Amino acid sequence: MNRNRSEGSEQERHTLLRQMLEERRSEIQGKLRSILDTLPEEKAFVRDTEEQSVNDFVREVDFTLMQMKSDTLSKIDEALHRLEAGQYGTCVECGTEIAPARLAALPFAERCRDCQERQETDAANDVAVRVNLPALGTKLREGMALSPDQEATKNE
């Protein structure tokens, strides 16, 4: 009898999780449609540089938002696959259960909080090493330094 109850409650949990993920997917798809509908159509007439610059900036922001939403949709699809495979809610790194509060806030989370923090720290360290931040700072200071001619006109 207990086994039937636990199977029933697991099935209810599965249904609720699927519903939550699918609602989130629908919400994001609606936002994507909204962004697409509001994108300005290209006009055939010539704009001044300021108007063109603003238009380009708005388009870049819209495309970035669309990319972010698309990435989220992919993560939701992956979460649905993990749900079907019986792996949803389990950290892909350490295998522990992901906290229900974390899944409620981020239903497509694939790592527990500790593993996610470690992954983000490692990624940030990798970027810092590749970019060589101290060398970049030196180059910026050198680029901002005034030439002797500029220094002379500044002091006049």
MDAnalysis code that builds the backbone (N, CA, C; Angstrom):
import MDAnalysis as mda
import numpy as np

u = mda.Universe.empty(468, n_residues=156, atom_resindex=np.repeat(np.arange(156), 3), trajectory=True)
u.add_TopologyAttr("name", ["N", "CA", "C"] * 156)
u.add_TopologyAttr("resid", np.arange(1, 157))
u.add_TopologyAttr("resname", ["MET", "ASN", "ARG", "ASN", "ARG", "SER", "GLU", "GLY", "SER", "GLU", "GLN", "GLU", "ARG", "HIS", "THR", "LEU", "LEU", "ARG", "GLN", "MET", "LEU", "GLU", "GLU", "ARG", "ARG", "SER", "GLU", "ILE", "GLN", "GLY", "LYS", "LEU", "ARG", "SER", "ILE", "LEU", "ASP", "THR", "LEU", "PRO", "GLU", "GLU", "LYS", "ALA", "PHE", "VAL", "ARG", "ASP", "THR", "GLU", "GLU", "GLN", "SER", "VAL", "ASN", "ASP", "PHE", "VAL", "ARG", "GLU", "VAL", "ASP", "PHE", "THR", "LEU", "MET", "GLN", "MET", "LYS", "SER", "ASP", "THR", "LEU", "SER", "LYS", "ILE", "ASP", "GLU", "ALA", "LEU", "HIS", "ARG", "LEU", "GLU", "ALA", "GLY", "GLN", "TYR", "GLY", "THR", "CYS", "VAL", "GLU", "CYS", "GLY", "THR", "GLU", "ILE", "ALA", "PRO", "ALA", "ARG", "LEU", "ALA", "ALA", "LEU", "PRO", "PHE", "ALA", "GLU", "ARG", "CYS", "ARG", "ASP", "CYS", "GLN", "GLU", "ARG", "GLN", "GLU", "THR", "ASP", "ALA", "ALA", "ASN", "ASP", "VAL", "ALA", "VAL", "ARG", "VAL", "ASN", "LEU", "PRO", "ALA", "LEU", "GLY", "THR", "LYS", "LEU", "ARG", "GLU", "GLY", "MET", "ALA", "LEU", "SER", "PRO", "ASP", "GLN", "GLU", "ALA", "THR", "LYS", "ASN", "GLU"])
u.atoms.positions = np.array([
    [0.827, -1.201, 0.000],
    [0.000, 0.000, 0.000],
    [0.869, 1.261, 0.000],
    [1.939, 1.294, 0.826],
    [2.840, 2.443, 0.850],
    [3.511, 2.651, -0.485],
    [3.836, 1.548, -1.149],
    [4.497, 1.644, -2.449],
    [3.586, 2.334, -3.458],
    [2.291, 2.009, -3.438],
    [1.344, 2.657, -4.350],
    [1.236, 4.144, -4.066],
    [1.263, 4.502, -2.758],
    [1.201, 5.925, -2.399],
    [2.444, 6.664, -2.887],
    [3.622, 6.082, -2.674],
    [4.847, 6.765, -3.089],
    [4.917, 6.855, -4.608],
    [4.444, 5.809, -5.315],
    [4.404, 5.886, -6.782],
    [3.428, 6.959, -7.226],
    [2.285, 7.047, -6.530],
    [1.284, 8.066, -6.861],
    [1.802, 9.463, -6.594],
    [2.474, 9.662, -5.454],
    [2.998, 10.993, -5.143],
    [4.136, 11.354, -6.087],
    [4.935, 10.361, -6.493],
    [6.019, 10.617, -7.456],
    [5.428, 11.000, -8.813],
    [4.338, 10.359, -9.181],
    [3.686, 10.675, -10.454],
    [3.085, 12.084, -10.400],
    [2.503, 12.452, -9.259],
    [1.967, 13.805, -9.089],
    [3.088, 14.838, -9.183],
    [4.216, 14.548, -8.537],
    [5.375, 15.449, -8.585],
    [5.856, 15.605, -10.021],
    [5.940, 14.489, -10.719],
    [6.365, 14.487, -12.127],
    [5.427, 15.360, -12.959],
    [4.134, 15.212, -12.742],
    [3.138, 15.990, -13.493],
    [3.261, 17.478, -13.173],
    [3.425, 17.804, -11.884],
    [3.566, 19.214, -11.492],
    [4.833, 19.836, -12.078],
    [5.933, 19.097, -12.030],
    [7.187, 19.609, -12.582],
    [7.073, 19.825, -14.086],
    [6.490, 18.873, -14.782],
    [6.302, 19.002, -16.227],
    [5.444, 20.229, -16.532],
    [4.362, 20.400, -15.778],
    [3.471, 21.540, -15.989],
    [4.219, 22.856, -15.756],
    [5.013, 22.916, -14.678],
    [5.766, 24.126, -14.367],
    [6.748, 24.454, -15.497],
    [7.467, 23.450, -15.988],
    [8.434, 23.671, -17.066],
    [7.735, 24.084, -18.362],
    [6.623, 23.452, -18.659],
    [5.905, 23.798, -19.889],
    [5.284, 25.193, -19.816],
    [4.828, 25.592, -18.627],
    [4.307, 26.957, -18.459],
    [5.421, 27.974, -18.667],
    [6.589, 27.670, -18.125],
    [7.733, 28.564, -18.289],
    [8.120, 28.668, -19.766],
    [8.088, 27.526, -20.463],
    [8.401, 27.512, -21.893],
    [7.405, 28.383, -22.669],
    [6.116, 28.238, -22.370],
    [5.092, 29.042, -23.052],
    [5.282, 30.531, -22.787],
    [5.617, 30.854, -21.551],
    [5.851, 32.255, -21.177],
    [7.009, 32.843, -21.991],
    [8.087, 32.100, -22.096],
    [9.258, 32.589, -22.826],
    [8.972, 32.667, -24.319],
    [8.248, 31.692, -24.851],
    [7.895, 31.747, -26.263],
    [7.033, 32.978, -26.552],
    [6.140, 33.309, -25.630],
    [5.326, 34.515, -25.788],
    [6.177, 35.772, -25.778],
    [7.168, 35.818, -24.893],
    [8.060, 36.975, -24.848],
    [8.877, 37.087, -26.124],
    [9.321, 35.948, -26.655],
    [10.066, 35.967, -27.923],
    [9.200, 36.506, -29.055],
    [7.950, 36.041, -29.101],
    [7.035, 36.558, -30.135],
    [6.839, 38.062, -29.987],
    [6.718, 38.511, -28.755],
    [6.533, 39.934, -28.490],
    [7.737, 40.741, -28.976],
    [8.933, 40.245, -28.706],
    [10.154, 40.931, -29.156],
    [10.186, 40.981, -30.678],
    [9.878, 39.849, -31.301],
    [9.881, 39.806, -32.768],
    [8.859, 40.774, -33.361],
    [7.693, 40.869, -32.719],
    [6.646, 41.759, -33.221],
    [7.023, 43.226, -33.086],
    [7.859, 43.549, -32.094],
    [8.201, 44.952, -31.871],
    [9.479, 45.384, -32.579],
    [10.183, 44.441, -33.205],
    [11.393, 44.819, -33.940],
    [11.024, 45.787, -35.052],
    [11.737, 46.894, -35.131],
    [11.414, 47.846, -36.198],
    [11.788, 47.277, -37.560],
    [10.913, 47.524, -38.507],
    [11.226, 47.091, -39.864],
    [12.254, 48.043, -40.448],
    [13.129, 47.497, -41.280],
    [14.144, 48.333, -41.924],
    [13.459, 49.245, -42.937],
    [13.770, 50.473, -42.844],
    [13.216, 51.460, -43.774],
    [14.208, 51.675, -44.906],
    [13.683, 52.005, -46.061],
    [14.531, 52.196, -47.230],
    [15.159, 53.591, -47.266],
    [14.681, 54.493, -46.391],
    [15.218, 55.850, -46.447],
    [16.472, 55.998, -45.590],
    [17.222, 57.027, -45.887],
    [18.478, 57.294, -45.190],
    [18.176, 57.992, -43.870],
    [18.854, 57.554, -42.820],
    [18.702, 58.164, -41.496],
    [19.953, 58.965, -41.186],
    [19.802, 59.896, -40.252],
    [21.019, 60.566, -39.792],
    [21.765, 59.588, -38.881],
    [23.015, 59.880, -38.599],
    [23.860, 58.932, -37.869],
    [23.357, 58.666, -36.450],
    [22.818, 59.681, -35.797],
    [22.319, 59.493, -34.440],
    [21.119, 58.553, -34.435],
    [20.179, 58.760, -35.336],
    [19.002, 57.904, -35.417],
    [19.398, 56.469, -35.774],
    [20.340, 56.331, -36.690],
    [20.800, 55.001, -37.086],
    [21.498, 54.309, -35.916],
    [22.280, 55.063, -35.154],
    [22.984, 54.509, -34.010],
    [22.003, 54.001, -32.954],
    [20.982, 54.779, -32.658],
    [19.960, 54.372, -31.686],
    [19.233, 53.131, -32.193],
    [18.874, 53.124, -33.464],
    [18.181, 51.990, -34.045],
    [19.047, 50.726, -33.967],
    [20.329, 50.854, -34.289],
    [21.241, 49.709, -34.220],
    [21.352, 49.182, -32.789],
    [21.434, 50.103, -31.826],
    [21.534, 49.708, -30.424],
    [20.285, 48.942, -29.981],
    [19.122, 49.454, -30.328],
    [17.861, 48.800, -29.965],
    [17.787, 47.402, -30.569],
    [18.185, 47.278, -31.812],
    [18.169, 45.969, -32.483],
    [19.131, 45.000, -31.792],
    [20.308, 45.476, -31.423],
    [21.278, 44.610, -30.745],
    [20.739, 44.133, -29.402],
    [20.093, 45.030, -28.661],
    [19.507, 44.645, -27.380],
    [18.405, 43.613, -27.607],
    [17.550, 43.845, -28.586],
    [16.480, 42.896, -28.878],
    [17.035, 41.532, -29.278],
    [18.051, 41.517, -30.109],
    [18.642, 40.243, -30.517],
    [19.310, 39.530, -29.343],
    [19.936, 40.297, -28.461],
    [20.548, 39.697, -27.272],
    [19.477, 39.084, -26.381],
    [18.370, 39.797, -26.193],
    [17.261, 39.259, -25.398],
    [16.702, 37.994, -26.035],
    [16.574, 37.999, -27.346],
    [16.075, 36.823, -28.041],
    [17.019, 35.638, -27.838],
    [18.314, 35.881, -27.899],
    [19.294, 34.809, -27.692],
    [19.192, 34.248, -26.283],
    [19.052, 35.137, -25.307],
    [18.926, 34.691, -23.916],
    [17.668, 33.844, -23.732],
    [16.573, 34.284, -24.318],
    [15.319, 33.535, -24.210],
    [15.440, 32.185, -24.905],
    [16.094, 32.157, -26.049],
    [16.290, 30.899, -26.769],
    [17.145, 29.933, -25.954],
    [18.182, 30.456, -25.313],
    [19.022, 29.623, -24.452],
    [18.205, 29.035, -23.304],
    [17.332, 29.852, -22.727],
    [16.485, 29.381, -21.636],
    [15.529, 28.294, -22.124],
    [14.981, 28.476, -23.327],
    [14.112, 27.443, -23.887],
    [14.861, 26.125, -24.049],
    [16.084, 26.186, -24.495],
    [16.897, 24.973, -24.639],
    [17.107, 24.304, -23.283],
    [17.368, 25.107, -22.256],
    [17.568, 24.559, -20.913],
    [16.290, 23.905, -20.392],
    [15.149, 24.501, -20.706],
    [13.868, 23.920, -20.291],
    [13.647, 22.586, -20.996],
    [13.945, 22.533, -22.288],
    [13.812, 21.270, -23.028],
    [14.715, 20.193, -22.430],
    [15.947, 20.575, -22.071],
    [16.866, 19.618, -21.436],
    [16.311, 19.146, -20.100],
    [15.705, 20.065, -19.336],
    [15.116, 19.693, -18.046],
    [13.951, 18.725, -18.252],
    [13.157, 18.950, -19.281],
    [12.056, 18.029, -19.573],
    [12.595, 16.637, -19.926],
    [13.686, 16.575, -20.664],
    [14.308, 15.282, -20.995],
    [14.827, 14.598, -19.722],
    [15.444, 15.383, -18.811],
    [15.920, 14.809, -17.554],
    [14.744, 14.299, -16.719],
    [13.629, 15.029, -16.778],
    [12.433, 14.619, -16.047],
    [11.929, 13.281, -16.571],
    [11.862, 13.142, -17.878],
    [11.408, 11.895, -18.487],
    [12.359, 10.740, -18.177],
    [13.650, 11.030, -18.074],
    [14.652, 9.999, -17.796],
    [14.772, 9.697, -16.304],
    [14.016, 10.430, -15.474],
    [14.073, 10.211, -14.034],
    [15.292, 10.828, -13.369],
    [15.927, 11.788, -14.038],
    [17.136, 12.407, -13.512],
    [16.916, 13.856, -13.093],
    [15.710, 14.355, -13.233],
    [15.423, 15.748, -12.889],
    [15.562, 15.936, -11.387],
    [16.188, 17.029, -11.005],
    [16.351, 17.347, -9.591],
    [17.596, 16.749, -8.972],
    [18.406, 16.076, -9.792],
    [19.660, 15.501, -9.322],
    [20.815, 16.254, -9.967],
    [21.766, 16.674, -9.165],
    [22.921, 17.435, -9.653],
    [23.728, 16.590, -10.632],
    [24.027, 17.168, -11.795],
    [24.804, 16.444, -12.811],
    [26.275, 16.313, -12.417],
    [26.727, 17.113, -11.464],
    [28.127, 17.067, -11.028],
    [28.350, 16.056, -9.913],
    [27.605, 16.213, -8.814],
    [27.872, 15.392, -7.632],
    [26.809, 14.340, -7.350],
    [25.667, 14.409, -8.035],
    [24.628, 13.400, -7.877],
    [23.695, 13.606, -6.696],
    [23.885, 14.696, -5.939],
    [22.986, 14.951, -4.814],
    [21.697, 15.587, -5.323],
    [20.694, 15.578, -4.456],
    [19.411, 16.169, -4.823],
    [19.526, 17.702, -4.789],
    [18.993, 18.345, -5.823],
    [18.971, 19.807, -5.876],
    [17.833, 20.270, -4.968],
    [18.094, 21.286, -4.167],
    [17.109, 21.788, -3.208],
    [15.820, 22.195, -3.921],
    [14.674, 21.810, -3.369],
    [13.386, 22.177, -3.989],
    [13.231, 23.690, -4.179],
    [13.750, 24.484, -3.240],
    [13.650, 25.944, -3.377],
    [14.432, 26.423, -4.603],
    [15.582, 25.801, -4.861],
    [16.376, 26.161, -6.039],
    [15.626, 25.797, -7.305],
    [15.011, 24.620, -7.331],
    [14.253, 24.202, -8.511],
    [13.020, 25.073, -8.723],
    [12.427, 25.538, -7.631],
    [11.263, 26.426, -7.769],
    [11.681, 27.757, -8.381],
    [12.850, 28.241, -7.987],
    [13.336, 29.521, -8.513],
    [13.928, 29.373, -9.906],
    [14.574, 28.246, -10.152],
    [15.261, 28.007, -11.425],
    [14.931, 26.570, -11.857],
    [13.739, 26.373, -12.448],
    [13.255, 25.010, -12.698],
    [14.121, 24.180, -13.640],
    [15.014, 24.809, -14.367],
    [15.869, 24.061, -15.281],
    [17.288, 23.894, -14.725],
    [17.466, 24.143, -13.429],
    [18.787, 23.996, -12.803],
    [19.260, 22.557, -12.963],
    [20.527, 22.403, -13.339],
    [21.079, 21.063, -13.482],
    [22.164, 20.774, -12.453],
    [22.509, 21.784, -11.648],
    [23.516, 21.605, -10.601],
    [22.972, 22.106, -9.263],
    [23.460, 21.508, -8.178],
    [23.141, 22.034, -6.852],
    [23.858, 23.375, -6.700],
    [23.506, 24.105, -5.678],
    [24.071, 25.441, -5.498],
    [25.599, 25.417, -5.372],
    [26.111, 24.479, -4.586],
    [27.561, 24.404, -4.387],
    [28.299, 24.111, -5.694],
    [27.819, 23.139, -6.449],
    [28.476, 22.791, -7.719],
    [28.349, 23.926, -8.730],
    [27.206, 24.640, -8.721],
    [27.030, 25.763, -9.636],
    [27.998, 26.889, -9.291],
    [28.156, 27.179, -7.999],
    [29.104, 28.214, -7.586],
    [30.531, 27.843, -7.994],
    [30.899, 26.578, -7.795],
    [32.225, 26.113, -8.160],
    [32.437, 26.235, -9.674],
    [31.427, 25.864, -10.456],
    [31.525, 25.940, -11.913],
    [31.675, 27.394, -12.370],
    [30.911, 28.313, -11.767],
    [30.994, 29.726, -12.134],
    [32.339, 30.327, -11.738],
    [32.853, 29.946, -10.565],
    [34.167, 30.435, -10.125],
    [35.259, 29.940, -11.063],
    [35.190, 28.665, -11.422],
    [36.182, 28.099, -12.349],
    [36.119, 28.805, -13.696],
    [34.907, 29.066, -14.177],
    [34.751, 29.744, -15.472],
    [35.300, 31.166, -15.405],
    [35.040, 31.874, -14.299],
    [35.549, 33.237, -14.144],
    [37.077, 33.238, -14.079],
    [37.644, 32.265, -13.384],
    [39.100, 32.168, -13.308],
    [39.705, 31.869, -14.672],
    [39.053, 31.014, -15.441],
    [39.532, 30.698, -16.791],
    [39.554, 31.946, -17.662],
    [38.501, 32.754, -17.568],
    [38.428, 33.981, -18.368],
    [39.526, 34.943, -17.942],
    [39.736, 35.089, -16.640],
    [40.765, 36.009, -16.136],
    [42.147, 35.589, -16.622],
    [42.414, 34.309, -16.648],
    [43.718, 33.823, -17.102],
    [43.880, 34.071, -18.598],
    [42.813, 33.777, -19.364],
    [42.905, 33.955, -20.823],
    [43.043, 35.418, -21.209],
    [42.348, 36.293, -20.503],
    [42.372, 37.715, -20.837],
    [43.636, 38.372, -20.330],
    [44.242, 37.817, -19.285],
    [45.428, 38.380, -18.660],
    [45.122, 39.799, -18.194],
    [44.275, 39.899, -17.202],
    [43.770, 41.186, -16.732],
    [44.852, 42.195, -16.348],
    [45.934, 41.829, -15.682],
    [46.944, 42.853, -15.373],
    [47.525, 43.485, -16.634],
    [47.778, 42.682, -17.656],
    [48.321, 43.228, -18.903],
    [47.316, 44.170, -19.548],
    [46.035, 43.839, -19.457],
    [44.999, 44.700, -20.023],
    [44.981, 46.049, -19.305],
    [45.101, 46.043, -17.978],
    [45.119, 47.280, -17.212],
    [46.293, 48.165, -17.601],
    [47.442, 47.555, -17.808],
    [48.625, 48.311, -18.228],
    [48.390, 48.956, -19.584],
    [47.832, 48.200, -20.506],
    [47.565, 48.734, -21.849],
    [46.562, 49.886, -21.787],
    [45.546, 49.771, -20.945],
    [44.572, 50.858, -20.823],
    [45.235, 52.116, -20.270],
    [46.078, 51.957, -19.235],
    [46.764, 53.129, -18.678],
    [47.670, 53.761, -19.727],
    [48.376, 52.931, -20.496],
    [49.253, 53.459, -21.556],
    [48.446, 54.203, -22.604],
    [47.278, 53.650, -22.958],
    [46.434, 54.280, -23.970],
    [45.851, 55.595, -23.500],
    [45.655, 55.733, -22.192],
    [45.062, 56.949, -21.654],
    [46.110, 58.024, -21.369],
    [47.371, 57.664, -21.401],
    [48.436, 58.631, -21.125],
    [48.482, 59.678, -22.231],
    [48.779, 60.885, -21.840],
    [48.862, 61.984, -22.799],
    [50.217, 61.981, -23.504],
    [50.173, 62.287, -24.776],
    [51.423, 62.431, -25.516],
    [52.100, 63.725, -25.055],
    [53.403, 63.916, -25.335],
    [54.086, 65.151, -24.926],
    [53.400, 66.406, -25.482],
    [52.896, 66.338, -26.721],
    [52.195, 67.492, -27.305],
    [50.918, 67.802, -26.530],
    [50.165, 66.769, -26.187],
    [48.932, 66.960, -25.439],
    [49.235, 67.484, -24.046],
    [50.289, 66.987, -23.441],
    [50.702, 67.426, -22.108],
    [51.050, 68.924, -22.133],
    [51.742, 69.369, -23.174],
    [52.150, 70.766, -23.291],
    [50.927, 71.664, -23.441],
    [49.946, 71.256, -24.284],
    [48.747, 72.104, -24.475],
    [47.869, 72.088, -23.246],
    [47.905, 71.018, -22.482],
    [47.117, 70.934, -21.277],
    [47.625, 71.926, -20.226],
    [48.943, 72.102, -20.167],
    [49.538, 72.980, -19.147],
    [49.499, 74.451, -19.546],
    [49.080, 74.780, -20.735],
    [49.082, 76.187, -21.177],
    [47.930, 76.961, -20.651],
])
